[in-house]
């Protein structure tokens, strides 16, 4: 069967973790390790070392650590708020990836008690080709006319 290329640009995972371990969320080395290991975990290509920063805002509940790692396919990032036992993480890629492996690692590593996640298809117009769609429709019509599409 002929293959017709059509797909979104790529998946984008977002995760909000609640009830996480405040000590883990405040640990710069633990955040760095997550970002260092995550690309390999989802079989992506790290193109730079992770960058991790502490934020010491005026209100303790707003303080935390943020970090990101660029991958050839896009990025992975995390923001932690130890006083709130909360983290926000996301991973975006132009290639499909096993997002459940990343979720499981975050839950285990930061001892998240509950979380919510979303998976979005980004770039829905990416790869759309009117010519390809027209050929696909014409092919399906021919098959139906010949009785093969049943």
Secondary structure, DSSP 8 states (H G I E B T S, - for coil): --------SEEEEEEEEES--HHHHT-HHHHHHHHHHHHHHTT--B-S--EEEEE--SSGGG-EEEEEEEETTEEEEEEEEGGGTEEEEEEEESS---HHHHHHHHHHHHT-SEEEEEEEEE-TTTT--HHHHHHHHHHHHHHHHTT---
